[in-house]
């Protein structure tokens, strides 16, 4: 890893667009989709584009121990794409045999921190590459949080040696919904451990900001990209990755979003 | 995992409230958890469309059907919904259901591929499957 660049999350629906990005700095693929890897993704790997498997179902924040089969798959996914690192979330997705269907926040308590540390250690023990952890966008909080998000993350990364996947849009969403200053929240995170950053779009609904990944990236998120870039270490990270997960716009619109992210971070355009 | 028994119980109670229609555990904000629960439903419908693209016209019905019903994965969620709403499905959705049921045997628990050719009649047509292929004819 050298200086930061701009990338986009690889999805089958936009594979041709991603393939056409001459300056693509890196990409990311949903780790669970690598049970059946797409030839077009492997072609990117063969072109020398760094590919990061991004897990969404490991449930690192669950009280239950991580499923060894899911950990093994994540390790295989990393080997398959020759990944420089893999990433997952500070979240849980199932409990008591019930699947929630998406990422849920953990209570910011000592017990939840201990459960996370146990699960992250069980995962990194099987991985041949570093693991970066992403704090999620949460529409609600647990009633009895003992830590601020920044303190919780700092202790989690200190105890596990994991890196930080900083989702700038998640920071914006949570700060806006909690009535906090997003820049102050950003500054409370352990930014010296950033491996790369996510950027995504969202929209307001029922008076709350939803990090949908299916709407355009708002100007406020782009501004926060600029704030993040000023505060992150100058090198040793991959850069900014646009996440789009549906309602795919025409290639020209996606390209304009990538350019806007590059401009906000003062990095070279990749389109 | 004795050490995390309390956390486990609290996480389970929250998930039951979010996707299973159970009562919200004490202390949570009903408005924000409700918003999260509805967001989970919308996301779930998006995933069901990957397995059942023909259900696109039935978003509102699906959201109301799925509320309080724990997710079983996009294939079975779409299947259970389509069976429950068979009487009001669009022609495309009916054809998709008949095609799938001509190819697969689903007893409400798990789906298995049929070994013998099968015919399924639906309100506006017929689906025929055999040797791993299926085709529907609709009026």
HADDOCK unambig.tbl for C-alpha pairs under 7 A between the chains (distance, minus, plus):
assign (segid A and resid 63 and name CA) (segid B and resid 4 and name CA) 5.65 0.50 0.50
assign (segid A and resid 63 and name CA) (segid B and resid 7 and name CA) 5.87 0.50 0.50
assign (segid A and resid 63 and name CA) (segid B and resid 8 and name CA) 4.89 0.50 0.50
assign (segid A and resid 64 and name CA) (segid B and resid 1 and name CA) 6.98 0.50 0.50
assign (segid A and resid 64 and name CA) (segid B and resid 8 and name CA) 6.92 0.50 0.50
assign (segid A and resid 95 and name CA) (segid B and resid 8 and name CA) 6.96 0.50 0.50
assign (segid A and resid 95 and name CA) (segid B and resid 11 and name CA) 6.03 0.50 0.50
assign (segid A and resid 95 and name CA) (segid B and resid 12 and name CA) 4.75 0.50 0.50
assign (segid A and resid 95 and name CA) (segid B and resid 15 and name CA) 6.71 0.50 0.50
assign (segid A and resid 96 and name CA) (segid B and resid 12 and name CA) 5.35 0.50 0.50
assign (segid A and resid 98 and name CA) (segid B and resid 70 and name CA) 6.95 0.50 0.50
assign (segid A and resid 99 and name CA) (segid B and resid 71 and name CA) 6.39 0.50 0.50
assign (segid A and resid 100 and name CA) (segid B and resid 15 and name CA) 6.04 0.50 0.50
assign (segid A and resid 100 and name CA) (segid B and resid 19 and name CA) 6.36 0.50 0.50
assign (segid A and resid 101 and name CA) (segid B and resid 40 and name CA) 6.65 0.50 0.50
assign (segid A and resid 101 and name CA) (segid B and resid 44 and name CA) 6.77 0.50 0.50
assign (segid A and resid 101 and name CA) (segid B and resid 71 and name CA) 6.94 0.50 0.50
assign (segid A and resid 102 and name CA) (segid B and resid 40 and name CA) 6.70 0.50 0.50
assign (segid A and resid 111 and name CA) (segid B and resid 4 and name CA) 6.81 0.50 0.50
assign (segid A and resid 111 and name CA) (segid B and resid 7 and name CA) 6.94 0.50 0.50
assign (segid A and resid 112 and name CA) (segid B and resid 7 and name CA) 6.96 0.50 0.50
assign (segid A and resid 139 and name CA) (segid B and resid 32 and name CA) 5.96 0.50 0.50
assign (segid A and resid 139 and name CA) (segid B and resid 36 and name CA) 5.78 0.50 0.50
assign (segid A and resid 140 and name CA) (segid B and resid 32 and name CA) 5.25 0.50 0.50
assign (segid A and resid 140 and name CA) (segid B and resid 33 and name CA) 5.76 0.50 0.50
assign (segid A and resid 142 and name CA) (segid B and resid 28 and name CA) 6.34 0.50 0.50
assign (segid A and resid 143 and name CA) (segid B and resid 27 and name CA) 5.22 0.50 0.50
assign (segid A and resid 143 and name CA) (segid B and resid 28 and name CA) 5.52 0.50 0.50
